[in-house]
Amino acid sequence: MELSNLRPAIGSKHNSFRRGRGHGSGNGKTAGKGHKGQKARSGGTRPGFEGGQMPLYRRIPKRGFTNYNAKDIVAINVSALEVFDNDSVVDVQALKDKGIIKNPRDGVKILGQGDFTKKLTVRVNAFSASAKEKIEALGGTAEVV
């Protein structure tokens, strides 16, 4: 640490710019707002107002709609589970640790695409019928969490 690197703690310094405290302050009279006009007065305009011109949010076309109740499910195939050892427990955290999924979002679903040769206990949010069949055919279990 050196004298030239010293800084006050974050949030400890206040703004010393005191508006409207007379001519001697250097910021009296109009208090830094200039003379007259809309911006010199209190109130101002609402966000997005463009002085009477049609605002941008009304000029651009609107199409379709977004379903806020839709779930973003991450789908992986049973062939991706081959990286696990026999008799291991596969859950969302295990899939993240192996790098199979990055972000589970609203849930993980196992699909039945590809070859599968391991006996595993798989605990995720959903399974397709073919994936569940393949997992249970080899003696594993498919548990919905």
C-alpha positions as CSV (number, residue, x, y, z in Angstrom):
1,M,0.0,0.0,0.0
2,E,1.3,3.5,-0.9
3,L,0.1,7.0,-0.1
4,S,-0.8,7.5,-3.8
5,N,-3.2,4.5,-3.7
6,L,-5.3,5.5,-0.7
7,R,-9.0,5.9,-1.4
8,P,-11.9,6.6,0.9
9,A,-14.2,3.7,1.7
10,I,-16.9,3.1,-0.9
11,G,-20.1,5.0,0.1
12,S,-18.3,7.1,2.7
13,K,-18.0,10.2,0.5
14,H,-21.1,12.4,-0.1
15,N,-21.6,14.8,-3.0
16,S,-20.5,18.2,-1.9
17,F,-22.4,19.8,-4.8
18,R,-25.1,21.9,-2.8
19,R,-27.6,23.2,-5.2
20,G,-29.5,26.4,-4.8
21,R,-27.6,27.8,-1.8
22,G,-27.0,31.4,-3.1
23,H,-24.6,33.0,-5.6
24,G,-21.6,32.5,-3.4
25,S,-21.9,28.7,-3.7
26,G,-21.4,29.0,-7.5
27,N,-24.7,27.2,-7.9
28,G,-27.4,29.5,-6.7
29,K,-30.3,31.1,-8.6
30,T,-31.1,28.5,-11.2
31,A,-29.4,25.6,-9.3
32,G,-27.6,24.2,-12.4
33,K,-30.7,23.9,-14.5
34,G,-30.2,26.8,-16.9
35,H,-32.9,29.3,-17.7
36,K,-36.6,28.3,-18.1
37,G,-37.7,25.5,-20.4
38,Q,-39.2,22.1,-19.6
39,K,-36.1,20.7,-18.0
40,A,-35.8,23.6,-15.6
41,R,-39.2,22.9,-14.1
42,S,-40.3,20.2,-11.8
43,G,-42.2,17.2,-13.2
44,G,-40.6,16.5,-16.6
45,T,-41.9,13.8,-18.9
46,R,-42.7,10.2,-18.6
47,P,-40.1,7.6,-19.7
48,G,-40.3,7.0,-23.5
49,F,-41.9,10.3,-24.3
50,E,-40.4,11.8,-27.4
51,G,-42.0,15.3,-27.5
52,G,-45.1,14.3,-29.3
53,Q,-43.3,12.2,-32.0
54,M,-44.6,8.6,-32.1
55,P,-42.5,6.8,-29.5
56,L,-40.2,4.0,-30.5
57,Y,-42.1,1.4,-28.5
58,R,-45.3,2.2,-30.6
59,R,-43.5,2.4,-33.9
60,I,-42.0,-1.1,-33.9
61,P,-44.3,-4.0,-35.1
62,K,-45.7,-6.3,-32.5
63,R,-46.2,-10.0,-33.3
64,G,-47.2,-13.1,-31.3
65,F,-47.1,-13.4,-27.6
66,T,-44.8,-14.8,-24.8
67,N,-46.3,-17.4,-22.6
68,Y,-45.0,-16.6,-19.1
69,N,-46.1,-20.0,-17.8
70,A,-44.0,-21.9,-20.3
71,K,-41.3,-24.1,-18.8
72,D,-37.8,-24.3,-20.3
73,I,-36.9,-28.0,-20.1
74,V,-33.4,-29.2,-20.9
75,A,-33.6,-32.5,-22.9
76,I,-30.7,-35.0,-23.0
77,N,-30.6,-38.5,-24.6
78,V,-29.9,-41.7,-22.7
79,S,-26.8,-42.1,-24.8
80,A,-25.3,-39.1,-22.8
81,L,-25.6,-41.2,-19.6
82,E,-22.9,-43.7,-20.8
83,V,-20.2,-41.6,-19.1
84,F,-21.5,-42.7,-15.6
85,D,-20.4,-45.9,-13.9
86,N,-22.7,-48.9,-13.3
87,D,-24.9,-48.6,-10.2
88,S,-24.3,-44.9,-9.8
89,V,-27.0,-42.3,-9.0
90,V,-27.6,-39.7,-11.7
91,D,-29.3,-36.5,-10.7
92,V,-29.3,-32.9,-12.0
93,Q,-26.1,-32.0,-9.9
94,A,-24.3,-35.1,-11.3
95,L,-25.2,-34.1,-14.8
96,K,-23.8,-30.6,-14.2
97,D,-20.6,-32.0,-12.6
98,K,-19.9,-34.2,-15.7
99,G,-20.6,-31.2,-18.0
100,I,-23.5,-32.8,-19.8
101,I,-25.7,-29.8,-18.9
102,K,-24.7,-26.3,-18.0
103,N,-27.9,-24.8,-16.7
104,P,-30.9,-27.0,-15.7
105,R,-33.3,-24.1,-16.2
106,D,-36.8,-25.3,-15.3
107,G,-36.0,-29.0,-15.3
108,V,-34.3,-31.9,-17.1
109,K,-35.9,-34.6,-19.3
110,I,-34.3,-37.8,-20.5
111,L,-35.1,-38.8,-24.0
112,G,-34.7,-42.3,-25.5
113,Q,-32.3,-41.6,-28.4
114,G,-29.1,-43.7,-28.8
115,D,-27.6,-46.8,-27.2
116,F,-27.6,-47.4,-23.5
117,T,-25.8,-50.2,-21.6
118,K,-25.5,-49.1,-18.0
119,K,-27.5,-49.9,-14.9
120,L,-28.2,-46.5,-13.3
121,T,-30.6,-44.9,-10.8
122,V,-31.7,-41.7,-12.7
123,R,-33.5,-39.0,-10.7
124,V,-34.7,-36.1,-13.0
125,N,-37.8,-34.1,-13.7
126,A,-39.2,-36.1,-16.6
127,F,-38.6,-39.2,-18.8
128,S,-39.9,-40.1,-22.3
129,A,-41.6,-43.5,-22.4
130,S,-38.7,-45.0,-24.5
131,A,-36.1,-43.6,-22.1
132,K,-37.8,-45.1,-19.1
133,E,-38.1,-48.4,-20.9
134,K,-34.4,-48.5,-21.8
135,I,-33.3,-47.6,-18.3
136,E,-35.5,-50.2,-16.6
137,A,-34.7,-52.9,-19.1
138,L,-31.2,-53.0,-17.8
139,G,-32.2,-53.2,-14.1
140,G,-32.0,-49.4,-13.4
141,T,-34.6,-47.1,-12.0
142,A,-36.1,-44.0,-13.4
143,E,-37.4,-41.7,-10.6
144,V,-39.3,-38.5,-11.2
145,V,-38.2,-35.8,-8.8
